[in-house]
């Protein structure tokens, strides 16, 4: 995991000087980070770091293992305040979560699902772990995380309380505070009701903004807590359904410029609308239909926009996909890749055996055949264009379009590699019809057409 995170960091911050400036700032900024952890949390993190060091620690020269581990628990938060930093090529957020209940679900069960997109490396998808925990003096819970992580991002506790987080944006931001993954862990092991969970979230001294999906078995409902350093609002279910992506909808955020920017320039509104439409398209939901929604890669109205389009619900960058029947106390965790594999059932007590395994997506074969190759060709074409080897770039772009013929990105790369004005225009005009993922992507295509 750590090796891949370091590799991704080098890719995102290719300048050696930039990396040292960023790391220096983060270390200085987080100098008092441990003050935002509870003593028991510090002890757990220190124990894991010690065990890691005793086995093997190839990054000891970067910082002591305990300090690195502490910082990694704030990675979700730090990556949010670095997302607009000009020194790095920032990853884009893309998490989607939803809930249905009552008349929308089989037997009225409360069903939730979440796709957690995190581009920290393939290992986060391949090496996820499901942890069952019975804390001393606390509530037992099951959590989907990674080795060495004391916090949580997705989980269900014995009291029937579900919690998951999606990154969001607001004008209020601090540069230090309690990492949200520790807030999620605190909710899982101490809270039995939605009100208790909201209280813990609201009282936490967080430093970034998140949309937090909560669901309660006993209360038979879900809510989205829109929380950040500058405020906290609770959005309830409407018509027995709830969708959360990466922006806020409560009227109290109407004047928030960062939230408005996320809506205008990101993919969050498009994914929200697609998830809501897919919920409405099926009269009665069960875990399998929730899973199908979170595997969806359709564009607006179900249009074919290829695979890997960031404006779709599942852009094949997910670190884990989890569906939960909160009423029954069962959650399904998908095998690789990106939520396309079989969904294996668990409870707070551990693996459910025998249990109803949900089948893999039909897209598994496509991903195995074309997913990694498309990424490789994308990088190859960029490098060839930068080296002014346009004929080779054009040949690779032709192969990329053959792999993913409905990809706007493939057509843009082909246009950049093309020497013919007519062919270049044809490719760009085609790209505009294939749902460019971000507003910036559309502007880039329009600018190229205007040249």
Secondary structure by P-SEA (a helix, b strand, c coil): caaaaaaaaaaacccaaaaaaaaaaaaaaaccccccccaaaaaaaaaaaaaaaaccccccccccaaaaaaaaaaaaaaaaaaccccccbbbbbbbbbbcccccccccccbbbbbbbbbccccccccbbbbbbbbccccccbbbbbccccccccccccccbbbbbbbbbcccccccccccaaaaaaaaaaccccaaaaaaaaaacccccccbbbbbbccccbbbbbbccccbbbbbbbcccbbbbccccccccccccaaaaaaaaccaaaaaaaaaaaaaaacccccaaaaaaaaaccccccccccccccccccccccccbbbbbcccccbbbbbcccccccbbbbbcccccccccbbbbbccaaaaaaccaaaaaaaaaaaaaaaaacaaaaaaaaaaaaaaaccccaaaaaaaaaacccaaaaaaaaaaaaacccccaaaaaaaaaaaac
